[in-house]
Amino acid sequence: MITAKKIAPLRRQPIDFDDTARLKAKLAQLRRKRKPLYLNAEEFQEILQWKLGQQIGRQQKRRAVNNEEIIRAVTGLSLTITHPDKEYELELRVNILCSLRGVGIPVASAILTLIFPDDYAVIDFRVWRQCFGENKSVFSLSDYKKYMQKIRHLASELDWSVQEVDHAIWEYDRRTNKRQE
């Protein structure tokens, strides 16, 4: 199982750290300027490209029905909804985003992570494997909540952001599990 000691040297090491930082900065500016906050189709597509990379075509036909109006409405609701119970807020935001066709827990987690980098992390098989000692590629909302609890615990222990912990664990797994990909 992963420990803070194993990942401490890997802060800010992932290969795509610069791309991620650029996209987060763009979305942070959007968050400051656009009230109420929502994503348009182009911004949504940019996040999909960042998350899915070469796998972008997998759900493309399903996602095609998500037009500009739908994307703005659904992301707007998800990104502006708040609740004092942060676990319930996470459930609401993820479930709303997953109402878009072709968006599952991993993509929803990517959207939330890029918009709210201090609060969320992208669920991923690599980090899951290190945190829970099992290979898994399909994730439920319950899995994501468990994942976030673990990531937040390590973030608190290291005094890092949840996203820094997530990236460091991802990089640790990439370096230690080259044959299992």
FIKOLZA-1660 file (N, C-alpha, C; in steps of 0.1 Angstrom, whole numbers, plus 5000, padded with zeros to 4 digits):
% residues 181
   i   px   py   pz ch aa at
   1 5008 4988 5000  A  M  N
   1 5000 5000 5000  A  M CA
   1 5009 5013 5000  A  M  C
   2 5003 5023 4995  A  I  N
   2 5011 5035 4993  A  I CA
   2 5012 5042 5007  A  I  C
   3 5023 5049 5009  A  T  N
   3 5025 5057 5021  A  T CA
   3 5030 5071 5017  A  T  C
   4 5029 5080 5026  A  A  N
   4 5034 5093 5024  A  A CA
   4 5049 5093 5021  A  A  C
   5 5057 5084 5028  A  K  N
   5 5071 5083 5026  A  K CA
   5 5075 5079 5012  A  K  C
   6 5067 5070 5006  A  K  N
   6 5070 5065 4992  A  K CA
   6 5068 5076 4982  A  K  C
   7 5058 5085 4984  A  I  N
   7 5055 5095 4973  A  I CA
   7 5062 5108 4976  A  I  C
   8 5067 5111 4988  A  A  N
   8 5072 5124 4991  A  A CA
   8 5082 5129 4981  A  A  C
   9 5091 5121 4975  A  P  N
   9 5101 5126 4965  A  P CA
   9 5095 5129 4952  A  P  C
  10 5083 5125 4949  A  L  N
  10 5077 5126 4936  A  L CA
  10 5068 5138 4934  A  L  C
  11 5068 5148 4943  A  R  N
  11 5059 5160 4942  A  R CA
  11 5063 5167 4929  A  R  C
  12 5052 5169 4921  A  R  N
  12 5053 5177 4908  A  R CA
  12 5061 5169 4897  A  R  C
  13 5061 5156 4897  A  Q  N
  13 5069 5149 4888  A  Q CA
  13 5062 5143 4875  A  Q  C
  14 5048 5142 4875  A  P  N
  14 5042 5136 4863  A  P CA
  14 5046 5143 4850  A  P  C
  15 5046 5134 4840  A  I  N
  15 5050 5139 4826  A  I CA
  15 5042 5151 4822  A  I  C
  16 5029 5150 4824  A  D  N
  16 5020 5161 4819  A  D CA
  16 5018 5172 4829  A  D  C
  17 5027 5174 4839  A  F  N
  17 5025 5184 4849  A  F CA
  17 5023 5198 4843  A  F  C
  18 5031 5202 4833  A  D  N
  18 5030 5215 4826  A  D CA
  18 5017 5217 4819  A  D  C
  19 5013 5206 4812  A  D  N
  19 5000 5207 4805  A  D CA
  19 4988 5209 4815  A  D  C
  20 4989 5201 4825  A  T  N
  20 4979 5202 4836  A  T CA
  20 4979 5216 4842  A  T  C
  21 4990 5221 4845  A  A  N
  21 4991 5234 4851  A  A CA
  21 4985 5245 4842  A  A  C
  22 4988 5244 4829  A  R  N
  22 4983 5253 4819  A  R CA
  22 4968 5253 4819  A  R  C
  23 4962 5241 4818  A  L  N
  23 4948 5240 4817  A  L CA
  23 4941 5244 4830  A  L  C
  24 4947 5241 4842  A  K  N
  24 4942 5245 4854  A  K CA
  24 4942 5261 4855  A  K  C
  25 4952 5267 4850  A  A  N
  25 4953 5282 4851  A  A CA
  25 4942 5288 4842  A  A  C
  26 4940 5282 4830  A  K  N
  26 4930 5287 4821  A  K CA
  26 4916 5286 4828  A  K  C
  27 4914 5274 4834  A  L  N
  27 4900 5272 4840  A  L CA
  27 4899 5280 4853  A  L  C
  28 4910 5283 4860  A  A  N
  28 4909 5292 4872  A  A CA
  28 4905 5306 4868  A  A  C
  29 4911 5311 4856  A  Q  N
  29 4907 5324 4851  A  Q CA
  29 4892 5324 4847  A  Q  C
  30 4888 5314 4841  A  L  N
  30 4874 5312 4837  A  L CA
  30 4865 5312 4850  A  L  C
  31 4869 5306 4860  A  R  N
  31 4861 5305 4872  A  R CA
  31 4860 5319 4879  A  R  C
  32 4870 5327 4878  A  R  N
  32 4870 5340 4883  A  R CA
  32 4861 5350 4875  A  R  C
  33 4861 5348 4862  A  K  N
  33 4854 5357 4853  A  K CA
  33 4839 5353 4850  A  K  C
  34 4837 5341 4849  A  R  N
  34 4823 5336 4844  A  R CA
  34 4814 5333 4856  A  R  C
  35 4804 5342 4857  A  K  N
  35 4794 5340 4868  A  K CA
  35 4781 5340 4862  A  K  C
  36 4773 5329 4863  A  P  N
  36 4776 5317 4870  A  P CA
  36 4786 5309 4861  A  P  C
  37 4793 5300 4868  A  L  N
  37 4803 5292 4861  A  L CA
  37 4797 5281 4854  A  L  C
  38 4802 5278 4842  A  Y  N
  38 4798 5267 4833  A  Y CA
  38 4809 5264 4823  A  Y  C
  39 4808 5253 4816  A  L  N
  39 4818 5250 4805  A  L CA
  39 4810 5251 4792  A  L  C
  40 4816 5257 4782  A  N  N
  40 4810 5256 4769  A  N CA
  40 4816 5243 4762  A  N  C
  41 4811 5240 4750  A  A  N
  41 4815 5228 4743  A  A CA
  41 4830 5227 4741  A  A  C
  42 4836 5238 4737  A  E  N
  42 4850 5238 4734  A  E CA
  42 4858 5235 4747  A  E  C
  43 4855 5241 4758  A  E  N
  43 4862 5239 4771  A  E CA
  43 4860 5225 4776  A  E  C
  44 4848 5220 4774  A  F  N
  44 4844 5206 4777  A  F CA
  44 4853 5196 4769  A  F  C
  45 4854 5199 4756  A  Q  N
  45 4862 5190 4747  A  Q CA
  45 4877 5191 4751  A  Q  C
  46 4882 5203 4755  A  E  N
  46 4896 5204 4759  A  E CA
  46 4899 5195 4772  A  E  C
  47 4889 5195 4781  A  I  N
  47 4891 5187 4793  A  I CA
  47 4890 5172 4789  A  I  C
  48 4881 5168 4780  A  L  N
  48 4881 5154 4776  A  L CA
  48 4894 5150 4769  A  L  C
  49 4899 5159 4761  A  Q  N
  49 4912 5156 4754  A  Q CA
  49 4923 5154 4765  A  Q  C
  50 4923 5162 4775  A  W  N
  50 4934 5161 4785  A  W CA
  50 4932 5148 4793  A  W  C
  51 4920 5144 4796  A  K  N
  51 4917 5132 4804  A  K CA
  51 4919 5120 4796  A  K  C
  52 4913 5120 4784  A  L  N
  52 4913 5107 4776  A  L CA
  52 4924 5105 4767  A  L  C
  53 4931 5116 4763  A  G  N
  53 4943 5114 4754  A  G CA
  53 4939 5106 4741  A  G  C
  54 4947 5096 4739  A  Q  N
  54 4945 5088 4727  A  Q CA
  54 4932 5080 4727  A  Q  C
  55 4925 5079 4739  A  Q  N
  55 4913 5072 4740  A  Q CA
  55 4901 5081 4738  A  Q  C
  56 4903 5093 4733  A  I  N
  56 4892 5103 4731  A  I CA
  56 4881 5097 4722  A  I  C
  57 4884 5089 4713  A  G  N
  57 4873 5084 4703  A  G CA
  57 4864 5073 4709  A  G  C
  58 4868 5067 4721  A  R  N
  58 4860 5056 4726  A  R CA
  58 4845 5059 4728  A  R  C
  59 4841 5070 4733  A  Q  N
  59 4827 5074 4736  A  Q CA
  59 4823 5085 4727  A  Q  C
  60 4830 5088 4717  A  Q  N
  60 4827 5100 4709  A  Q CA
  60 4813 5101 4703  A  Q  C
  61 4808 5089 4698  A  K  N
  61 4794 5089 4693  A  K CA
  61 4784 5092 4704  A  K  C
  62 4786 5086 4716  A  R  N
  62 4777 5089 4727  A  R CA
  62 4777 5103 4731  A  R  C
  63 4789 5109 4731  A  R  N
  63 4791 5123 4736  A  R CA
  63 4786 5133 4726  A  R  C
  64 4784 5129 4713  A  A  N
  64 4780 5138 4702  A  A CA
  64 4767 5144 4705  A  A  C
  65 4758 5138 4712  A  V  N
  65 4745 5143 4715  A  V CA
  65 4745 5155 4726  A  V  C
  66 4756 5156 4732  A  N  N
  66 4758 5167 4742  A  N CA
  66 4761 5180 4735  A  N  C
  67 4751 5187 4731  A  N  N
  67 4753 5199 4724  A  N CA
  67 4757 5211 4733  A  N  C
  68 4759 5222 4728  A  E  N
  68 4764 5234 4735  A  E CA
  68 4754 5237 4747  A  E  C
  69 4741 5238 4744  A  E  N
  69 4731 5241 4754  A  E CA
  69 4731 5231 4765  A  E  C
  70 4732 5219 4762  A  I  N
  70 4732 5208 4773  A  I CA
  70 4744 5209 4781  A  I  C
  71 4756 5210 4774  A  I  N
  71 4769 5211 4782  A  I CA
  71 4769 5223 4791  A  I  C
  72 4764 5234 4786  A  R  N
  72 4764 5246 4795  A  R CA
  72 4755 5244 4807  A  R  C
  73 4743 5239 4804  A  A  N
  73 4733 5237 4815  A  A CA
  73 4738 5227 4826  A  A  C
  74 4742 5215 4821  A  V  N
  74 4747 5205 4830  A  V CA
  74 4759 5209 4838  A  V  C
  75 4769 5214 4831  A  T  N
  75 4781 5218 4838  A  T CA
  75 4779 5230 4847  A  T  C
  76 4770 5239 4843  A  G  N
  76 4767 5250 4851  A  G CA
  76 4760 5246 4864  A  G  C
  77 4751 5236 4864  A  L  N
  77 4745 5232 4876  A  L CA
  77 4755 5225 4885  A  L  C
  78 4763 5216 4879  A  S  N
  78 4773 5208 4887  A  S CA
  78 4783 5217 4893  A  S  C
  79 4788 5227 4886  A  L  N
  79 4799 5235 4891  A  L CA
  79 4795 5246 4900  A  L  C
  80 4782 5249 4901  A  T  N
  80 4778 5260 4910  A  T CA
  80 4770 5255 4922  A  T  C
  81 4766 5242 4922  A  I  N
  81 4759 5237 4934  A  I CA
  81 4769 5236 4946  A  I  C
  82 4764 5240 4957  A  T  N
  82 4771 5239 4969  A  T CA
  82 4763 5233 4980  A  T  C
  83 4769 5227 4990  A  H  N
  83 4762 5221 5002  A  H CA
  83 4772 5221 5013  A  H  C
  84 4768 5223 5025  A  P  N
  84 4777 5223 5037  A  P CA
  84 4783 5209 5039  A  P  C
  85 4776 5198 5035  A  D  N
  85 4782 5185 5036  A  D CA
  85 4789 5182 5023  A  D  C
  86 4803 5183 5024  A  K  N
  86 4811 5182 5012  A  K CA
  86 4810 5168 5005  A  K  C
  87 4808 5158 5013  A  E  N
  87 4806 5145 5007  A  E CA
  87 4793 5144 4998  A  E  C
  88 4783 5150 5003  A  Y  N
  88 4770 5151 4996  A  Y CA
  88 4772 5160 4983  A  Y  C
  89 4779 5171 4985  A  E  N
  89 4782 5180 4974  A  E CA
  89 4790 5172 4963  A  E  C
  90 4799 5164 4967  A  L  N
  90 4807 5156 4957  A  L CA
  90 4797 5147 4950  A  L  C
  91 4788 5140 4957  A  E  N
  91 4778 5131 4951  A  E CA
  91 4770 5139 4941  A  E  C
  92 4765 5150 4945  A  L  N
  92 4756 5158 4936  A  L CA
  92 4764 5162 4923  A  L  C
  93 4776 5168 4925  A  R  N
  93 4784 5172 4913  A  R CA
  93 4787 5161 4904  A  R  C
  94 4792 5150 4909  A  V  N
  94 4795 5139 4901  A  V CA
  94 4783 5133 4893  A  V  C
  95 4772 5131 4901  A  N  N
  95 4760 5125 4894  A  N CA
  95 4755 5134 4884  A  N  C
  96 4755 5147 4886  A  I  N
  96 4750 5157 4876  A  I CA
  96 4759 5156 4863  A  I  C
  97 4772 5156 4865  A  L  N
  97 4781 5155 4853  A  L CA
  97 4779 5142 4846  A  L  C
  98 4777 5131 4853  A  C  N
  98 4775 5118 4847  A  C CA
  98 4762 5117 4839  A  C  C
  99 4753 5127 4841  A  S  N
  99 4741 5127 4833  A  S CA
  99 4744 5131 4818  A  S  C
 100 4756 5136 4815  A  L  N
 100 4760 5138 4801  A  L CA
 100 4764 5125 4795  A  L  C
 101 4759 5122 4783  A  R  N
 101 4762 5110 4777  A  R CA
 101 4777 5109 4775  A  R  C
 102 4783 5097 4778  A  G  N
 102 4797 5094 4776  A  G CA
 102 4806 5099 4787  A  G  C
 103 4800 5104 4798  A  V  N
 103 4807 5109 4809  A  V CA
 103 4805 5099 4821  A  V  C
 104 4816 5093 4825  A  G  N
 104 4815 5084 4837  A  G CA
 104 4823 5091 4848  A  G  C
 105 4825 5083 4859  A  I  N
 105 4831 5088 4871  A  I CA
 105 4845 5094 4868  A  I  C
 106 4854 5087 4860  A  P  N
 106 4867 5092 4857  A  P CA
 106 4867 5106 4850  A  P  C
 107 4858 5108 4840  A  V  N
 107 4857 5121 4834  A  V CA
 107 4851 5131 4843  A  V  C
 108 4841 5128 4850  A  A  N
 108 4835 5137 4860  A  A CA
 108 4846 5142 4870  A  A  C
 109 4853 5132 4875  A  S  N
 109 4864 5136 4884  A  S CA
 109 4874 5145 4878  A  S  C
 110 4877 5143 4865  A  A  N
 110 4887 5152 4858  A  A CA
 110 4882 5166 4857  A  A  C
 111 4869 5167 4854  A  I  N
 111 4863 5180 4853  A  I CA
 111 4864 5188 4866  A  I  C
 112 4859 5181 4877  A  L  N
 112 4859 5187 4890  A  L CA
 112 4874 5190 4895  A  L  C
 113 4883 5181 4892  A  T  N
 113 4897 5184 4896  A  T CA
 113 4903 5196 4889  A  T  C
 114 4900 5197 4876  A  L  N
 114 4906 5209 4869  A  L CA
 114 4900 5222 4873  A  L  C
 115 4887 5222 4876  A  I  N
 115 4880 5234 4880  A  I CA
 115 4883 5237 4895  A  I  C
 116 4883 5227 4903  A  F  N
 116 4885 5228 4918  A  F CA
 116 4897 5220 4923  A  F  C
 117 4909 5224 4919  A  P  N
 117 4921 5215 4921  A  P CA
 117 4924 5213 4936  A  P  C
 118 4919 5222 4945  A  D  N
 118 4922 5220 4959  A  D CA
 118 4912 5210 4965  A  D  C
 119 4902 5207 4958  A  D  N
 119 4891 5198 4965  A  D CA
 119 4890 5184 4959  A  D  C
 120 4895 5182 4947  A  Y  N
 120 4892 5169 4940  A  Y CA
 120 4905 5164 4934  A  Y  C
 121 4905 5151 4930  A  A  N
 121 4915 5144 4923  A  A CA
 121 4909 5135 4913  A  A  C
 122 4916 5132 4902  A  V  N
 122 4911 5124 4891  A  V CA
 122 4913 5109 4895  A  V  C
 123 4902 5102 4895  A  I  N
 123 4903 5088 4898  A  I CA
 123 4909 5080 4887  A  I  C
 124 4918 5071 4890  A  D  N
 124 4927 5065 4880  A  D CA
 124 4931 5051 4885  A  D  C
 125 4932 5041 4876  A  F  N
 125 4935 5028 4879  A  F CA
 125 4949 5027 4886  A  F  C
 126 4958 5035 4882  A  R  N
 126 4972 5035 4888  A  R CA
 126 4971 5039 4903  A  R  C
 127 4965 5050 4906  A  V  N
 127 4964 5054 4920  A  V CA
 127 4956 5045 4928  A  V  C
 128 4945 5040 4922  A  W  N
 128 4937 5030 4929  A  W CA
 128 4945 5018 4933  A  W  C
 129 4953 5013 4924  A  R  N
 129 4961 5001 4926  A  R CA
 129 4971 5004 4938  A  R  C
 130 4977 5015 4939  A  Q  N
 130 4986 5018 4949  A  Q CA
 130 4979 5021 4963  A  Q  C
 131 4967 5027 4962  A  C  N
 131 4960 5030 4975  A  C CA
 131 4953 5018 4981  A  C  C
 132 4948 5009 4972  A  F  N
 132 4939 4998 4977  A  F CA
 132 4944 4984 4973  A  F  C
 133 4956 4983 4966  A  G  N
 133 4962 4970 4963  A  G CA
 133 4954 4961 4954  A  G  C
 134 4946 4967 4945  A  E  N
 134 4938 4959 4936  A  E CA
 134 4938 4966 4922  A  E  C
 135 4937 4958 4912  A  N  N
 135 4936 4964 4898  A  N CA
 135 4921 4966 4896  A  N  C
 136 4918 4978 4891  A  K  N
 136 4904 4982 4889  A  K CA
 136 4904 4992 4878  A  K  C
 137 4894 4991 4868  A  S  N
 137 4894 5000 4857  A  S CA
 137 4880 5007 4856  A  S  C
 138 4870 5001 4863  A  V  N
 138 4856 5007 4862  A  V CA
 138 4853 5012 4877  A  V  C
 139 4849 5024 4878  A  F  N
 139 4847 5030 4891  A  F CA
 139 4833 5035 4893  A  F  C
 140 4828 5033 4906  A  S  N
 140 4815 5038 4910  A  S CA
 140 4816 5051 4918  A  S  C
 141 4805 5057 4921  A  L  N
 141 4805 5069 4929  A  L CA
 141 4811 5065 4943  A  L  C
 142 4807 5053 4948  A  S  N
 142 4812 5049 4961  A  S CA
 142 4827 5047 4961  A  S  C
 143 4832 5042 4950  A  D  N
 143 4847 5041 4948  A  D CA
 143 4854 5054 4948  A  D  C
 144 4848 5064 4942  A  Y  N
 144 4854 5077 4941  A  Y CA
 144 4854 5084 4955  A  Y  C
 145 4843 5082 4963  A  K  N
 145 4843 5087 4976  A  K CA
 145 4854 5081 4985  A  K  C
 146 4856 5068 4984  A  K  N
 146 4866 5061 4991  A  K CA
 146 4880 5066 4987  A  K  C
 147 4882 5067 4974  A  Y  N
 147 4894 5072 4968  A  Y CA
 147 4898 5086 4973  A  Y  C
 148 4888 5095 4973  A  M  N
 148 4890 5109 4978  A  M CA
 148 4893 5109 4993  A  M  C
 149 4887 5100 5001  A  Q  N
 149 4891 5099 5015  A  Q CA
 149 4905 5096 5017  A  Q  C
 150 4910 5086 5009  A  K  N
 150 4924 5082 5010  A  K CA
 150 4934 5093 5006  A  K  C
 151 4931 5099 4994  A  I  N
 151 4939 5110 4989  A  I CA
 151 4939 5122 4999  A  I  C
 152 4928 5125 5004  A  R  N
 152 4927 5136 5014  A  R CA
 152 4935 5133 5027  A  R  C
 153 4935 5121 5031  A  H  N
 153 4943 5117 5043  A  H CA
 153 4958 5119 5040  A  H  C
 154 4962 5114 5029  A  L  N
 154 4976 5116 5025  A  L CA
 154 4980 5130 5023  A  L  C
 155 4971 5138 5017  A  A  N
 155 4974 5152 5015  A  A CA
 155 4975 5159 5029  A  A  C
 156 4967 5156 5038  A  S  N
 156 4968 5161 5052  A  S CA
 156 4981 5158 5058  A  S  C
 157 4985 5145 5057  A  E  N
 157 4998 5140 5063  A  E CA
 157 5010 5147 5057  A  E  C
 158 5010 5150 5044  A  L  N
 158 5021 5156 5037  A  L CA
 158 5020 5171 5036  A  L  C
 159 5009 5176 5039  A  D  N
 159 5006 5191 5038  A  D CA
 159 5008 5195 5023  A  D  C
 160 5002 5187 5014  A  W  N
 160 5001 5189 5000  A  W CA
 160 4987 5191 4996  A  W  C
 161 4985 5195 4984  A  S  N
 161 4971 5195 4978  A  S CA
 161 4967 5181 4974  A  S  C
 162 4954 5179 4974  A  V  N
 162 4950 5165 4970  A  V CA
 162 4955 5162 4956  A  V  C
 163 4956 5172 4947  A  Q  N
 163 4960 5169 4934  A  Q CA
 163 4975 5166 4933  A  Q  C
 164 4983 5172 4942  A  E  N
 164 4997 5168 4942  A  E CA
 164 4999 5154 4947  A  E  C
 165 4991 5150 4957  A  V  N
 165 4992 5136 4961  A  V CA
 165 4988 5126 4950  A  V  C
 166 4977 5129 4943  A  D  N
 166 4972 5121 4932  A  D CA
 166 4983 5120 4922  A  D  C
 167 4989 5131 4918  A  H  N
 167 4999 5130 4907  A  H CA
 167 5011 5122 4912  A  H  C
 168 5015 5124 4924  A  A  N
 168 5027 5117 4929  A  A CA
 168 5025 5102 4930  A  A  C
 169 5013 5098 4934  A  I  N
 169 5010 5084 4934  A  I CA
 169 5009 5078 4920  A  I  C
 170 5003 5086 4911  A  W  N
 170 5003 5081 4897  A  W CA
 170 5017 5079 4892  A  W  C
 171 5026 5088 4895  A  E  N
 171 5040 5087 4890  A  E CA
 171 5047 5076 4897  A  E  C
 172 5044 5074 4909  A  Y  N
 172 5050 5062 4917  A  Y CA
 172 5046 5049 4910  A  Y  C
 173 5033 5048 4907  A  D  N
 173 5029 5036 4901  A  D CA
 173 5035 5034 4887  A  D  C
 174 5036 5045 4879  A  R  N
 174 5041 5044 4866  A  R CA
 174 5056 5039 4866  A  R  C
 175 5063 5044 4876  A  R  N
 175 5077 5040 4877  A  R CA
 175 5079 5025 4883  A  R  C
 176 5070 5021 4891  A  T  N
 176 5071 5008 4897  A  T CA
 176 5063 4996 4891  A  T  C
 177 5054 4999 4882  A  N  N
 177 5046 4989 4875  A  N CA
 177 5046 4989 4860  A  N  C
 178 5058 4991 4855  A  K  N
 178 5059 4992 4840  A  K CA
 178 5054 4980 4832  A  K  C
 179 5055 4968 4838  A  R  N
 179 5050 4956 4831  A  R CA
 179 5035 4954 4832  A  R  C
 180 5029 4960 4841  A  Q  N
 180 5015 4958 4844  A  Q CA
 180 5005 4967 4836  A  Q  C
 181 5010 4975 4827  A  E  N
 181 5002 4985 4820  A  E CA
 181 4993 4979 4809  A  E  C
% end
